[in-house]
Amino acid sequence: MKRLLVVGAALLMLGCSPDTADQAEIVEQAKEFGDITLPADAEVLQARHDRGPDVMYHMAIKTTPDGADQIVEASSLEPQPDSDALPGMIYTVGPLAGPALQPSPQVRSWRQRHTNSAGEAISRAVTVDSRESPTVYVHLTLSTVS
């Protein structure tokens, strides 16, 4: 309980607050905001929407290796030569759900700028953790670019 209060106070001091919408609604909003496509086998472990000066969505997804490839390809999340992709860097603050990233030997991470279907410039940070075949964890952070 103390931890929850501390986190809530920290978010308020930063000028952002978590969205109180239900998980399914947040997932749909995040998919639309970030132009993200999820395969049928994807299980969203947790999703969060932070409101403040910038809009930010976080999603932790459990899927298969094929499912992770589908997320990356269908959502055009692959690093492009002209993007600011920096392989090997982890852009998420840490996983929202699922195992910690540090002990995993197979983590790929990158960030890219993207213009979403609403014409907004956004940043999409992607971390793919392939440690436990046949389970893959995909962590997405989607935010406005300020």
C-alpha positions in Angstrom: 0.0 0.0 0.0 2.8 2.4 0.9 4.5 1.7 -2.4 1.3 2.4 -4.4 1.0 5.8 -2.6 4.6 6.7 -3.3 4.2 5.8 -7.0 1.0 7.7 -7.2 2.5 10.8 -5.6 5.6 10.6 -7.9 3.3 10.5 -11.0 1.3 13.5 -9.8 4.5 15.4 -9.1 5.7 14.6 -12.7 2.4 16.0 -14.0 1.1 12.7 -15.3 -1.5 10.3 -14.0 -2.4 6.7 -14.9 -5.6 6.3 -16.9 -8.3 4.6 -15.0 -9.9 3.0 -18.1 -10.1 -0.8 -18.2 -7.3 -2.8 -19.7 -9.1 -3.7 -22.9 -9.9 -0.1 -23.6 -6.3 1.0 -22.9 -5.1 -1.7 -25.3 -7.4 -0.6 -28.1 -6.4 3.1 -27.5 -2.7 2.1 -27.6 -3.1 0.1 -30.7 -4.8 3.0 -32.5 -2.4 5.6 -31.2 0.7 3.6 -32.1 -0.5 1.9 -35.3 0.1 -1.5 -33.5 -1.2 -4.8 -34.8 -1.5 -7.7 -32.4 -1.8 -11.3 -33.5 -4.5 -13.6 -32.2 -2.1 -15.5 -29.9 -0.9 -12.3 -28.2 -1.7 -12.1 -24.5 -1.5 -8.6 -23.1 -0.1 -9.0 -19.6 -0.6 -5.4 -18.7 -1.3 -2.0 -20.4 -1.0 1.4 -18.9 -1.9 4.9 -20.2 -0.1 7.9 -18.6 -1.5 11.4 -19.1 0.5 14.5 -18.6 2.4 16.9 -20.9 3.0 13.9 -23.2 0.7 11.0 -23.9 2.3 7.7 -23.1 1.1 4.1 -23.4 3.0 1.0 -22.1 2.1 -2.6 -23.0 3.7 -5.9 -22.0 2.7 -8.7 -24.3 3.3 -12.5 -24.1 3.3 -14.3 -27.4 5.2 -16.9 -29.5 8.2 -16.2 -31.7 5.9 -16.1 -34.8 3.6 -13.7 -32.8 6.5 -11.4 -32.0 7.6 -11.4 -35.6 4.0 -10.6 -36.7 3.8 -7.7 -34.2 7.0 -6.2 -35.5 6.3 -6.7 -39.2 2.5 -5.9 -39.2 3.1 -2.7 -37.1 6.2 -1.7 -39.2 8.2 -1.7 -36.0 11.4 -2.9 -37.6 14.3 -0.5 -37.4 14.7 1.4 -40.7 18.1 2.7 -42.0 16.8 6.3 -41.8 15.3 5.9 -38.3 17.0 6.7 -35.0 17.1 3.0 -34.2 19.7 2.0 -31.7 19.8 -1.8 -31.4 20.9 -3.1 -28.0 19.5 -0.1 -26.0 16.5 -0.7 -23.7 14.2 2.3 -23.9 11.5 1.1 -21.5 11.8 2.1 -17.9 11.6 -1.7 -17.2 9.1 -4.3 -18.0 5.5 -3.4 -17.0 4.8 -7.1 -16.6 6.6 -10.4 -17.2 10.2 -11.3 -16.2 13.0 -8.8 -15.6 15.1 -8.1 -18.7 18.5 -8.1 -17.1 19.2 -11.9 -17.0 17.9 -12.5 -20.5 20.6 -13.2 -23.1 18.3 -12.6 -26.0 16.9 -9.0 -25.8 16.5 -6.8 -28.9 15.5 -3.2 -28.4 15.1 -0.1 -30.5 13.2 3.1 -30.8 11.8 4.8 -33.9 9.9 7.9 -34.7 6.6 7.3 -36.5 3.7 9.4 -37.8 0.5 7.7 -36.7 -2.7 7.5 -38.6 -3.9 10.7 -36.9 -0.9 12.6 -38.2 0.8 12.9 -34.8 4.6 12.4 -34.5 5.2 9.7 -31.9 8.0 7.7 -30.5 7.7 3.9 -30.5 10.1 2.0 -28.2 10.2 -1.8 -28.7 11.9 -4.5 -26.6 11.7 -8.1 -27.6 12.8 -10.7 -25.0 13.1 -14.1 -26.6 14.6 -16.0 -23.6 12.0 -18.7 -23.0 11.2 -20.4 -26.3 8.4 -20.8 -27.2 7.4 -17.7 -25.1 8.5 -14.2 -26.2 7.8 -11.0 -24.3 7.3 -7.8 -26.3 7.4 -4.5 -24.4 6.1 -1.4 -26.1 6.3 2.2 -25.0 4.4 4.6 -27.3 4.5 8.4 -26.6 4.0 11.8 -28.2 7.2 13.5 -29.3 7.6 16.8 -27.5 
